[in-house]
Amino acid sequence: MAKPLPNPHDTLFKALLEDPGRAAVLLRESLPAALTKRMAEDPVPVEGSFVDEALRDTHSDRLFQVRLRDGRTAFVYTLIEHKS
């Protein structure tokens, strides 16, 4: 029998936000339409985390870079609180 994951919710959300295609769907469904209409392409994950080490068991964050239709670049920061 497989060992259970130590933090299954954290693992799920991190995996979801790590995959560019899935993350793009999540962002497009969660962000206001006024913003998503300006996006020229899907957001691309950027490395790094801003969550304090003490909160990482219950919070996941992810930074994305996206090119806008007017040629500028924008950053989208997500912070997800996850608890069992």
VEXKOLKOL-974741 format. One record per residue: residue number from 0; residue in one letter; y, x, z of N, C-alpha, C, O, CB in turn. Coordinates in steps of 0.001 Angstrom, whole numbers. Glycine has a CB too. Layout:
N
SITE     n   res      n_py      n_px      n_pz     ca_py     ca_px     ca_pz      c_py      c_px      c_pz      o_py      o_px      o_pz     cb_py     cb_px     cb_pz
SITE   NUM     A         Y         X         Z         Y         X         Z         Y         X         Z         Y         X         Z         Y         X         Z
...
END
This chain:
84
SITE     n   res      n_py      n_px      n_pz     ca_py     ca_px     ca_pz      c_py      c_px      c_pz      o_py      o_px      o_pz     cb_py     cb_px     cb_pz
SITE     0     M     -1179       838         0         0         0         0      1247       886         0      1316      1880       724        -5      -955      1218
SITE     1     A      2212       519      -808      3443      1305      -928      4303      1165       317      4354       105       940      4237       874     -2163
SITE     2     K      4987      2270       672      5895      2230      1813      7139      1446      1436      7644      1587       322      6267      3658      2278
SITE     3     P      7642       619      2348      8873      -112      2036     10059       847      1927     10093      1893      2575      9151     -1182      3112
SITE     4     L     11018       472      1104     12233      1273       969     13020      1196      2265     13052       140      2896     13098       791      -229
SITE     5     P     13659      2290      2684     14404      2266      3948     15604      1318      3917     15912       687      4928     14878      3664      4288
SITE     6     N     16270      1210      2799     17445       338      2647     17326      -412      1324     17994       -53       354     18782      1165      2702
SITE     7     P     16484     -1454      1264     16241     -2101       -34     17485     -2714      -666     17629     -2679     -1888     15203     -3168       126
SITE     8     H     18387     -3275       137     19591     -3882      -439     20489     -2803     -1048     21029     -2969     -2142     20367     -4684       638
SITE     9     D     20636     -1709      -326     21443      -600      -816     20849       -63     -2114     21574       193     -3075     21537       519       243
SITE    10     T     19552       104     -2139     18869       621     -3320     19072      -310     -4511     19323       151     -5624     17371       805     -3038
SITE    11     L     18964     -1617     -4281     19141     -2601     -5347     20549     -2535     -5930     20706     -2443     -7147     18856     -4010     -4824
SITE    12     F     21569     -2581     -5083     22937     -2579     -5584     23312     -1266     -6249     24027     -1260     -7252     23893     -2867     -4464
SITE    13     K     22843      -167     -5708     23135      1122     -6344     22476      1205     -7717     23082      1692     -8671     22655      2286     -5454
SITE    14     A     21241       731     -7816     20552       743     -9110     21259      -170    -10102     21389       170    -11277     19082       313     -8947
SITE    15     L     21712     -1321     -9637     22441     -2254    -10500     23720     -1624    -11026     24026     -1742    -12212     22766     -3546     -9742
SITE    16     L     24466      -962    -10163     25740      -379    -10555     25593       950    -11290     26541      1399    -11935     26597      -186     -9343
SITE    17     E     24433      1583    -11210     24192      2842    -11912     23927      2608    -13394     24281      3445    -14224     23015      3583    -11281
SITE    18     D     23315      1493    -13733     22979      1199    -15125     24222       667    -15832     24715      -401    -15467     21806       172    -15216
SITE    19     P     24744      1379    -16832     25988       957    -17469     25948      -463    -18044     26926     -1201    -17926     26331      1917    -18561
SITE    20     G     24850      -847    -18653     24748     -2189    -19235     24785     -3282    -18185     25506     -4269    -18333     23477     -2310    -20039
SITE    21     R     24010     -3109    -17126     23990     -4104    -16049     25326     -4149    -15309     25824     -5221    -14968     22855     -3799    -15063
SITE    22     A     25889     -2981    -15071     27183     -2919    -14393     28255     -3623    -15227     29111     -4319    -14681     27587     -1451    -14126
SITE    23     A     28208     -3442    -16538     29187     -4096    -17409     29072     -5611    -17320     30083     -6312    -17276     29002     -3641    -18860
SITE    24     V     27848     -6115    -17295     27641     -7562    -17173     28186     -8052    -15832     28884     -9065    -15777     26134     -7919    -17310
SITE    25     L     27870     -7342    -14758     28356     -7726    -13431     29886     -7738    -13392     30484     -8677    -12867     27805     -6765    -12360
SITE    26     L     30510     -6714    -13937     31970     -6646    -13930     32585     -7736    -14795     33550     -8383    -14386     32437     -5279    -14410
SITE    27     R     32042     -7944    -15974     32606     -8974    -16864     32460    -10376    -16262     33305    -11239    -16498     31917     -8923    -18243
SITE    28     E     31401    -10605    -15492     31210    -11917    -14864     32034    -12068    -13588     32308    -13189    -13161     29737    -12137    -14552
SITE    29     S     32429    -10964    -12980     33121    -11007    -11688     34640    -10859    -11802     35379    -11407    -10984     32583     -9922    -10795
SITE    30     L     35102    -10128    -12801     36533     -9878    -12933     37233    -11057    -13612     36604    -11815    -14351     36779     -8585    -13726
SITE    31     P     38526    -11208    -13360     39273    -12284    -14018     39253    -12129    -15543     39275    -11015    -16065     40723    -12307    -13512
SITE    32     A     39212    -13254    -16237     39173    -13235    -17705     40381    -12504    -18290     40263    -11856    -19330     39117    -14665    -18254
SITE    33     A     41542    -12601    -17633     42740    -11912    -18131     42513    -10407    -18212     43090     -9744    -19074     43946    -12213    -17227
SITE    34     L     41697     -9868    -17344     41399     -8436    -17373     40289     -8121    -18370     40417     -7188    -19163     41003     -7947    -15978
SITE    35     T     39205     -8887    -18339     38076     -8578    -19230     38448     -8733    -20700     37871     -8054    -21549     36888     -9478    -18906
SITE    36     K     39398     -9610    -21021     39842     -9764    -22413     40544     -8504    -22912     40598     -8262    -24118     40782    -10973    -22545
SITE    37     R     41073     -7715    -22008     41797     -6492    -22386     40860     -5294    -22554     41280     -4249    -23050     42859     -6167    -21336
SITE    38     M     39606     -5435    -22151     38649     -4330    -22221     38130     -4181    -23648     37622     -5141    -24228     37472     -4558    -21238
SITE    39     A     38258     -2972    -24219     37803     -2713    -25579     36324     -2360    -25635     35689     -2480    -26683     38615     -1600    -26193
SITE    40     E     35787     -1930    -24522     34379     -1525    -24471     33874     -1713    -23049     34639     -2032    -22139     34193       -42    -24937
SITE    41     D     32568     -1509    -22872     31988     -1652    -21538     32456      -523    -20625     32662       602    -21080     30453     -1673    -21617
SITE    42     P     32622      -823    -19340     32982       215    -18374     31891      1281    -18278     30704       991    -18427     33235      -405    -16994
SITE    43     V     32316      2514    -18029     31395      3645    -17890     31478      4140    -16446     32574      4393    -15947     31739      4800    -18911
SITE    44     P     30326      4285    -15764     30365      4776    -14376     30940      6187    -14284     30685      7038    -15137     28962      4756    -13770
SITE    45     V     31719      6413    -13232     32291      7724    -12920     31653      8185    -11613     31536      7397    -10675     33875      7668    -12810
SITE    46     E     31244      9440    -11537     30584      9960    -10338     31487      9934     -9115     32707     10067     -9218     30109     11370    -10582
SITE    47     G     30861      9759     -7954     31587      9846     -6693     31480      8578     -5870     31118      7513     -6369     33029     10154     -6953
SITE    48     S     31803      8722     -4600     31791      7598     -3662     32934      7791     -2676     33252      8914     -2284     30415      7486     -2916
SITE    49     F     33543      6681     -2282     34644      6730     -1336     34289      6061       -13     35139      5936       869     35867      6074     -1934
SITE    50     V     33029      5628       130     32589      4964      1350     32264      6019      2403     31571      6998      2126     31358      4055      1078
SITE    51     D     32770      5808      3601     32485      6699      4715     30976      6761      4962     30273      5761      4823     33226      6233      5988
SITE    52     E     30503      7920      5319     29065      8122      5563     28499      7102      6543     27367      6651      6372     28814      9531      6094
SITE    53     A     29260      6732      7562     28782      5781      8577     28604      4373      8029     27894      3571      8635     29744      5745      9744
SITE    54     L     29223      4050      6907     29146      2697      6336     28204      2595      5144     28013      1504      4608     30519      2243      5917
SITE    55     R     27619      3690      4723     26807      3692      3495     25539      2864      3584     24968      2512      2551     26439      5092      3142
SITE    56     D     25077      2539      4796     23890      1690      4916     24204       233      4592     23296      -541      4290     23307      1793      6323
SITE    57     T     25464      -145      4649     25829     -1544      4420     26850     -1747      3303     27207     -2884      2995     26368     -2128      5684
SITE    58     H     27320      -667      2696     28327      -773      1639     27966       144       467     27494      1264       664     29732      -418      2188
SITE    59     S     28192      -343      -741     28033       470     -1944     29333       396     -2723     29968      -655     -2803     26821       -12     -2816
SITE    60     D     29711      1509     -3284     30907      1506     -4112     30622      2221     -5415     29704      3035     -5519     32088      2162     -3380
SITE    61     R     31434      1895     -6402     31265      2525     -7710     32600      2484     -8428     33308      1478     -8390     30153      1817     -8552
SITE    62     L     32934      3576     -9077     34146      3671     -9870     33742      3669    -11341     32791      4342    -11739     34970      4952     -9505
SITE    63     F     34482      2899    -12142     34221      2810    -13572     35488      3128    -14338     36597      2858    -13877     33692      1415    -13954
SITE    64     Q     35307      3704    -15511     36409      3953    -16428     36190      3058    -17641     35065      2909    -18118     36500      5474    -16835
SITE    65     V     37273      2465    -18137     37153      1583    -19297     38363      1774    -20216     39497      1919    -19761     37033        97    -18850
SITE    66     R     38088      1770    -21505     39171      1856    -22481     39656       447    -22772     38861      -461    -23012     38708      2575    -23792
SITE    67     L     40963       279    -22749     41568     -1024    -23011     41905     -1164    -24492     41981      -176    -25223     42832     -1218    -22153
SITE    68     R     42103     -2390    -24914     42404     -2665    -26329     43686     -1987    -26810     43830     -1701    -27999     42518     -4161    -26548
SITE    69     D     44610     -1731    -25895     45865     -1076    -26304     45742       451    -26311     46734      1148    -26520     47006     -1494    -25370
SITE    70     G     44522       980    -26082     44278      2416    -26142     44375      3131    -24810     43939      4276    -24689     45228      3031    -27079
SITE    71     R     44938      2475    -23808     45038      3109    -22495     43681      3070    -21795     42774      2340    -22193     46118      2410    -21629
SITE    72     T     43573      3873    -20745     42367      3910    -19924     42674      3281    -18575     43747      3490    -18010     41846      5367    -19751
SITE    73     A     41726      2512    -18068     41868      1904    -16745     40644      2266    -15913     39582      2591    -16443     42036       351    -16848
SITE    74     F     40817      2202    -14610     39712      2421    -13690     39473      1153    -12900     40414       482    -12476     39995      3612    -12747
SITE    75     V     38201       831    -12708     37807      -343    -11927     36967       168    -10764     35943       821    -10962     37009     -1401    -12804
SITE    76     Y     37408      -134     -9563     36684       290     -8363     35999      -933     -7757     36633     -1966     -7543     37648       969     -7325
SITE    77     T     34707      -809     -7483     33961     -1897     -6863     33496     -1461     -5477     33092      -318     -5268     32752     -2315     -7744
SITE    78     L     33563     -2384     -4552     33045     -2161     -3210     32224     -3391     -2857     32754     -4501     -2800     34203     -1905     -2161
SITE    79     I     30953     -3200     -2625     30047     -4317     -2344     29488     -4141      -942     28911     -3105      -610     28894     -4398     -3399
SITE    80     E     29670     -5173      -128     29048     -5188      1189     27708     -5889      1049     27636     -7001       525     29958     -5898      2255
SITE    81     H     26661     -5251      1509     25326     -5831      1395     24614     -5715      2723     24532     -4640      3318     24511     -5142       280
SITE    82     K     24111     -6824      3165     23347     -6869      4413     22133     -7730      4187     22142     -8633      3350     24201     -7411      5596
SITE    83     S     21093     -7450      4934     19875     -8256      4761     20042     -9617      5414     19125    -10437      5375     18650     -7532      5354
END
